[in-house]
Amino acid sequence: MADQIVITEKTSQAKDVRAAIGSRYGMVLPAEGHLFDLLEPEDVVPEWKRWSPVLLRPEGLYGTCPAKGGNKAAKLKAIREALRSAKQVWLATDCDREGQLIGQEILEHYKYRGQVMRVLFTAQDAQTIRQSFERAKPNSEYARLYAAAVARRQADQIYNLSLTRTATVILGKGARGVIGVGRVKTPTLAIVCKRELEIRDFVPVTYFEIVATAMVAGGEFKMRHAPRDRILKHKDAQAVVLAALNFEGPLSVCVEDKRQQPPKLHDLPSLQKLCASRFGWTAAKTLEIAQELYDGQGKKIITYPRAEVRYLPETLIGDVPQIVAGLQVGQSFSAIPVPAQPIIRKGKSGSFYDKGLRGPATMRSSLTSTRSRACETSGRACLPTRKNCLT
């Protein structure tokens, strides 16, 4: 048996890792997302089998049990057998909170006590994967990230199930089915319902706009009066019109030079918003396409698309000239003027900012404009990878 193994998050990821590093770090074994589920409330406290309005919070944490469905059982068995002889494990799951949980929960469940290294690759091209293994750090450095993932999962279990049962028992009398309460679903539904009620209760109000036509040497142009509050009374509008009627004289023109910073790198919400306005795509379609560009066969074009920060690590600065040159080969970018030495913007107002990646463990992000996905503990951004930019 091998004395070291690599655990990835899914089969396609394992294939890319094998292609990049072979077997130099041991067998590469894929999970299939979460290979463990939390125990049900009644498995922890038998009295909780009967639905009632109580807080389903055990004394400690909910334990885990092997998940069912798909090929999860077979993949878990392969990893379990390999762990028996492995002296070292390389966790190469996604570099976010859930990726940390997916890999480490296996080790925690089986009480693995060998050495564990964490591999954080931000794109799935071969060069990025190889470099990520070379820069791997002890998994103990990501204890906070794992703790955040556990806290999120335990909180969902406790409060979602408790509130769902309470709502069903108290509010659902005489109704069919379960009244589900969820951390994301319920507030989202509340926003939609609130907006719908505002639309139904909307009362049209007549207001007045005043437009003046200015005659100048070069022709004419129209100016719209824009007071802070809408003009609701005709007499107030008429007073403004009379004050400006037959005016002659110079117009005051104010010209100011202003500087505008380049936009931030995309995270998933901003990318979804852009694609919705430009292409009419749903949020789900944008995510599906971004995911395919990230890990699809023959793609590996952008970095991890499920991040919430909009910065890249400063270690990627050295790749910028090469990435820009690769992008300019393509027709879409060839006509865009670029200085001989690309301008690198660092710090909070720039694109490369290490401290910006050290936010809460819930942080994620994505961007589409340079090299490889960035990830430090919980933060990252997404952009084209070196491999595909230069082919």
Secondary structure, DSSP 8 states (H G I E B T S, - for coil): --SEEEEESSHHHHHHHHHHHTTTTSEEEE--S-SEEE--HHHH-GGGGS--S-----SS---EEE--STTHHHHHHHHHHHHTT-SEEEEES-SSHHHHHHHHHHHHHTT--SEEEE---SS-SHHHHHHHHHT-EEGGGGHHHHHHHHHHHHHIIIIIHHHHHHHHHHH-TT--S-----TTHHHHHHHHHHHHHHHHT------B--EEEEEETTEEEEEE---SS-B--HHHHHHHHHHHTT--S------------------HHHHHHHHHHHH---HHHHHHHHHHHHHSTT---S--S------B-GGGGGGHHHHHHHHHHSHHHHTS---SS----BSTTSSB-GGGG-S-TT-----SSSSS-EEETTEEE----HHHHT-
